[in-house]
Amino acid sequence: MNERQQAITELLDEHEVSTQLQLQRLLARRGHDVTQATVSRDLDRLGVVRVRRHGRLVYALSEDSDAAPADPIGQVVLALGLVRGMEASGHMAVLKTGPANAHPVAFAFDNASFPEIIGTIAGDDTLALIAREPHTGHDLIRLIERLQEETP
């Protein structure tokens, strides 16, 4: 973790940050003049999620964000708690989440590097897992179901 990312973790602990622009301004006050794209990449790398506090969505460190590099499968299992539904179509599995939760789930899958998955595409509350041939979307759903069953 670099100095700027450390500053982000501190700022998220100290403030209820609801936008990347707000975080960008707080970083500037600490001497880190960065673009919104840099803030977005840092949030992604840190495994930051959006949670509801006091009736609004704010950025927060995932309680197990330190586990991502050491235990990527564990991170996927945690992220699966955000999944509300799944459906297969061809070489894709489409997962539905709550608002602003698709990206953290996709990040967890990307970080885990499953050989069956070639990549992910995430929106706000929907993500697609794309199967590597010869696998199908149904294979990916079976993989997810196995992961869920193995969770204590």
Secondary structure, 3 states (H helix, E strand, C coil): CCHHHHHHHHHHHHCCCCCHHHHHHHHHHCCCCCCHHHHHHHHHHHCEEEEEECCEEEEEECCCCCHHHHCHHHHHHHHHHHEEEEEEECCEEEEEECCCCHHHHHHHHHHHCCCCEEEEEECCCEEEEEECCCCCHHHHHHHHHHHHHHCC
